[in-house]
Amino acid sequence: MPMSTRASGWPSVAIIERPSSIEPARKPPRYTVWRALLWPRRQGAQRRTARVPWVPIAIIATIVVMAVFAPLLAPHSPIDQTLRDKLLPPAWMGGGSDKYLLGTDAFGRDILSRLIYGARVSLLVALLALTVGGGVGLAVGIVAGYVGGRVDSLLMRLVDAAFTFPAILFALLLAVTMGQGLGTLVIAVSLLLWASFARVIRGEVLSLRQRDFVALARVRGCSAPRIMLTHILPNVLNTFMVLVTLNIGVVVIAEATLSFLGAGIPPPTPTWGLMISEGRGRIADAWWVALIPGLAITLLVLSVNLFGDWLRDRLDPRLRQL
């Protein structure tokens, strides 16, 4: 320890300041197994947007492959009946058969084959309904947001009226007047979707039309249709794609609900909602008839919603900067 002597002769001790205590390291955020499965971390990635939802993507890809290659993957015909094999439990249960991995229904039809073909119907309805309903909502939102004035007021009143009308009741009326079928189902679901698309897109266009590039296009003499097609439309496509992704689950549930109520695809064509409807009276003794398609709907809707949340974070520049 350094020493020093003053004029008085008394020794003095130099005071050495100790370094400030080091703060204990903070514990890393809790990363549970469930979160790790849904949102795997990348090395060095600190943002939530860097976590790709691999498990939801794998589930969606599996269902899409099932729908596309249904004739090759289905072990049996989805409509052929074998009454001697009716209500067989899944293969892992007592009394089950390896011939029918997920069991059979009350008519002896293979549950796995009907589940695979039902995925084709659900995804086809989602594709057509989102194309029609989303396209109409996109066009209405762009026109209402850019033109404004009386056109905007008129279109928004139509949107408000569409929100107030009960979509399920309208679908049932369509089924009574037009008959059951794919066209009726697509029209009903499209009428359920277009208003939500139009309202969100209009809000985006209201902010875009005040931007400098739109003002420069007006100065250059561009017409309103050209500005909407070449300047407004490309800037709302990110929002449109996110809306499409987030509404796939809505369409799947709507199709299942309408099929459950008898307003969807007529039997014997397999759909997940129709399978649940056929098995609802046998929950006690044949639970697999209704539970297995219900689990398929749950997995698809949950996976699509998680993927839509990730896509929204990736495409939104405000969230990418966080």
C-alpha positions in Angstrom: 0.0 0.0 0.0 1.6 3.3 -1.0 2.7 5.6 1.9 3.4 9.3 2.0 4.8 11.7 4.7 3.4 15.1 5.4 5.4 18.1 6.8 4.3 17.2 10.3 6.1 13.9 10.1 3.0 11.8 10.5 2.6 9.2 7.8 -0.5 9.3 5.7 -2.1 6.6 3.7 -3.2 7.2 0.2 -6.8 6.2 -0.4 -7.3 4.0 -3.4 -10.9 3.8 -4.7 -12.1 0.4 -5.4 -13.8 -0.3 -8.7 -17.5 -0.2 -8.7 -19.1 -3.6 -8.2 -19.9 -5.4 -11.3 -23.7 -5.8 -11.8 -24.7 -9.5 -12.0 -25.5 -10.7 -15.5 -29.1 -10.7 -16.3 -30.8 -13.9 -16.9 -31.7 -14.6 -20.5 -35.4 -14.5 -21.3 -37.2 -17.7 -20.6 -37.4 -19.8 -23.8 -39.9 -22.6 -23.2 -40.1 -25.8 -25.2 -43.4 -24.8 -26.7 -42.0 -21.5 -27.9 -38.9 -23.2 -29.2 -41.1 -25.5 -31.3 -43.2 -22.8 -32.7 -40.5 -20.1 -33.1 -37.0 -21.7 -33.4 -34.1 -19.3 -32.8 -31.4 -18.5 -35.2 -27.8 -18.0 -34.1 -27.2 -14.4 -33.4 -30.8 -13.3 -34.2 -32.1 -10.9 -31.7 -35.4 -9.9 -33.3 -38.6 -11.8 -33.3 -39.0 -11.4 -37.0 -35.9 -13.6 -37.5 -37.6 -16.6 -36.0 -39.1 -18.6 -38.8 -42.1 -20.7 -37.7 -40.9 -24.0 -39.1 -43.4 -26.2 -37.4 -46.5 -24.3 -38.7 -44.9 -24.2 -42.2 -44.3 -27.9 -42.1 -48.0 -28.5 -41.1 -49.3 -26.3 -43.9 -47.0 -27.9 -46.4 -48.1 -31.4 -45.3 -51.8 -30.5 -45.7 -51.1 -28.9 -49.1 -49.3 -32.0 -50.3 -52.2 -34.2 -49.0 -54.7 -32.1 -51.0 -52.7 -32.0 -54.2 -51.7 -35.7 -54.2 -54.9 -37.1 -52.6 -55.5 -39.8 -55.2 -52.0 -41.1 -54.7 -51.9 -40.8 -50.9 -55.4 -42.0 -49.9 -55.3 -45.8 -49.1 -59.0 -46.3 -49.9 -61.8 -44.6 -51.8 -63.4 -41.8 -49.7 -66.9 -42.7 -50.8 -67.0 -46.5 -51.1 -69.0 -48.1 -48.2 -68.1 -51.3 -46.4 -70.8 -51.9 -43.9 -69.1 -54.9 -42.3 -66.2 -52.7 -41.3 -68.3 -49.8 -39.9 -67.2 -47.9 -36.8 -63.9 -49.6 -36.5 -61.6 -47.8 -34.1 -58.1 -46.5 -35.0 -55.4 -49.1 -35.5 -53.7 -48.4 -32.2 -56.9 -49.2 -30.2 -58.3 -52.6 -29.3 -60.4 -53.9 -32.2 -58.7 -51.7 -34.7 -57.3 -52.9 -38.0 -54.1 -52.0 -39.8 -56.2 -51.7 -43.0 -57.8 -48.5 -41.5 -55.2 -46.5 -39.6 -57.7 -43.9 -38.3 -60.8 -46.1 -38.2 -64.0 -46.0 -40.2 -67.3 -44.1 -39.9 -70.9 -45.4 -39.6 -70.9 -46.4 -43.3 -67.5 -48.2 -43.2 -65.7 -45.5 -45.1 -62.0 -44.9 -44.3 -61.5 -41.9 -42.1 -57.9 -41.3 -43.3 -58.9 -41.3 -47.0 -61.9 -38.9 -46.3 -59.6 -36.6 -44.3 -57.1 -36.4 -47.2 -59.8 -35.7 -49.7 -61.4 -33.2 -47.3 -58.2 -31.2 -47.2 -58.6 -30.8 -51.0 -62.1 -29.3 -50.6 -61.1 -26.9 -47.8 -58.1 -25.5 -49.6 -60.0 -25.2 -52.9 -62.7 -23.2 -51.2 -60.1 -21.1 -49.5 -58.3 -20.4 -52.8 -61.4 -19.4 -54.7 -63.1 -17.4 -51.9 -59.9 -15.4 -51.1 -59.4 -14.8 -54.8 -62.9 -13.5 -55.4 -63.6 -11.8 -52.0 -60.1 -10.5 -51.6 -60.0 -9.2 -55.2 -63.3 -7.4 -54.8 -62.2 -5.9 -51.4 -58.9 -4.8 -52.9 -60.5 -3.0 -55.8 -63.2 -1.3 -53.6 -60.6 -0.2 -51.0 -58.3 1.3 -53.6 -61.1 3.2 -55.4 -62.7 4.4 -52.2 -59.4 5.5 -50.6 -58.0 7.3 -53.7 -61.1 8.9 -55.2 -62.7 9.9 -51.9 -65.7 12.2 -51.7 -69.1 10.8 -52.5 -67.7 7.6 -54.0 -65.8 6.9 -50.8 -69.0 7.5 -48.7 -71.1 5.3 -50.9 -68.7 2.4 -50.9 -68.1 2.6 -47.2 -71.8 2.5 -46.5 -71.9 -0.7 -48.5 -69.1 -2.0 -46.4 -71.0 -1.1 -43.2 -74.1 -2.9 -44.6 -72.0 -6.0 -45.4 -70.7 -6.1 -41.8 -74.2 -5.9 -40.3 -75.7 -8.7 -42.4 -75.5 -12.2 -40.8 -73.2 -14.1 -43.2 -74.3 -17.6 -42.0 -78.0 -16.8 -42.5 -77.2 -15.4 -46.0 -75.3 -18.6 -46.8 -78.2 -20.7 -45.7 -80.6 -18.6 -47.9 -78.2 -19.1 -50.9 -78.2 -22.9 -50.2 -82.0 -23.0 -50.3 -82.4 -20.8 -53.4 -79.3 -21.9 -55.5 -78.8 -25.4 -54.0 -75.8 -26.9 -52.3 -72.5 -26.9 -54.2 -69.0 -25.4 -54.5 -70.3 -22.3 -56.3 -72.8 -21.5 -53.5 -70.1 -22.0 -50.8 -67.6 -19.8 -52.6 -70.1 -17.0 -53.1 -71.2 -17.1 -49.4 -67.7 -17.0 -48.1 -66.6 -14.3 -50.5 -69.4 -12.1 -49.3 -68.2 -12.7 -45.8 -64.6 -11.5 -46.7 -64.7 -8.6 -49.1 -65.8 -6.0 -46.6 -62.9 -6.6 -44.2 -60.4 -6.4 -47.1 -62.0 -3.2 -48.4 -61.8 -1.4 -45.1 -58.2 -2.2 -44.3 -57.0 -1.4 -47.9 -58.9 1.9 -47.9 -57.1 3.0 -44.7 -53.7 2.1 -46.3 -54.6 4.1 -49.5 -55.7 7.1 -47.5 -52.1 7.5 -46.2 -50.5 6.6 -49.6 -52.3 9.2 -51.6 -50.7 12.0 -49.5 -47.2 10.8 -50.4 -44.8 12.7 -52.7 -44.6 10.0 -55.4 -48.4 10.2 -55.9 -48.3 14.0 -56.0 -45.5 13.8 -58.6 -47.6 11.4 -60.7 -50.4 13.9 -60.7 -48.1 16.7 -61.7 -46.9 14.6 -64.6 -50.5 14.3 -65.8 -51.1 10.6 -65.0 -54.7 9.7 -65.0 -56.4 8.4 -61.8 -56.7 4.7 -63.1 -53.0 4.7 -64.0 -52.0 6.1 -60.6 -54.1 3.5 -58.8 -52.7 0.6 -60.9 -49.0 1.6 -61.1 -48.4 3.6 -57.9 -51.1 2.6 -55.3 -51.5 -1.1 -56.1 -47.9 -2.2 -55.7 -47.7 -0.4 -52.3 -50.7 -2.2 -50.8 -49.8 -5.7 -52.0 -47.9 -6.4 -48.8 -50.9 -5.6 -46.7 -53.1 -7.6 -49.1 -50.9 -10.7 -48.8 -50.9 -10.5 -45.1 -54.7 -10.2 -45.1 -55.0 -13.3 -47.4 -52.8 -15.3 -45.1 -54.6 -14.3 -41.9 -58.0 -15.0 -43.5 -57.2 -18.6 -44.7 -58.2 -19.8 -41.2 -61.4 -17.8 -41.3 -62.3 -19.4 -44.6 -61.6 -22.9 -43.4 -63.7 -22.4 -40.3 -66.5 -20.9 -42.4 -66.5 -23.8 -44.9 -66.6 -26.3 -42.0 -69.4 -24.4 -40.3 -71.5 -24.2 -43.5 -70.9 -27.9 -44.3 -71.8 -28.8 -40.7 -75.1 -26.9 -41.1 -75.8 -28.6 -44.4 -75.2 -25.5 -46.6 -71.8 -26.6 -48.0 -70.7 -29.4 -50.4 -73.4 -32.1 -50.5 -72.6 -35.7 -49.5 -71.0 -38.0 -50.2 -68.1 -35.6 -51.1 -65.9 -35.6 -48.0 -65.4 -32.3 -46.2 -64.0 -31.8 -42.7 -67.2 -30.0 -41.6 -69.4 -32.7 -43.0 -67.3 -35.4 -41.2 -67.8 -33.6 -37.9 -71.5 -33.3 -38.6 -71.8 -37.0 -39.3 -69.9 -38.0 -36.2 -71.5 -35.6 -33.7 -74.1 -38.1 -32.6 -71.5 -40.8 -31.9 -69.1 -39.0 -29.7 -69.6 -41.4 -26.8 -69.0 -44.7 -28.7 -67.1 -43.5 -31.9 -65.2 -40.3 -30.9 -62.7 -40.6 -33.8 -65.3 -39.9 -36.4 -65.7 -36.3 -35.3 -62.6 -35.7 -33.3 -60.0 -36.4 -36.0 -61.3 -33.9 -38.6 -61.8 -31.4 -35.8 -58.1 -31.8 -34.9 -57.2 -31.3 -38.5 -59.1 -28.0 -38.7 -57.5 -26.9 -35.4 -54.0 -27.6 -36.6 -54.5 -25.9 -40.0 -56.1 -22.8 -38.6 -53.5 -22.4 -35.8 -50.6 -23.0 -38.2 -51.9 -20.5 -40.7 -52.5 -17.8 -38.0 -48.9 -18.2 -36.7 -47.5 -18.0 -40.2 -49.6 -15.0 -40.9 -48.3 -13.2 -37.8 -44.7 -13.9 -38.8 -45.4 -12.7 -42.4 -47.0 -9.5 -41.1 -43.9 -8.8 -38.9 -41.6 -9.5 -41.9 -43.4 -7.3 -44.3 -44.2 -4.4 -42.0 -41.2 -2.0 -42.1 -42.2 -0.4 -38.7 -41.9 -3.8 -37.0 -38.7 -4.7 -38.8 -37.0 -1.7 -37.2 -37.8 -2.9 -33.7 
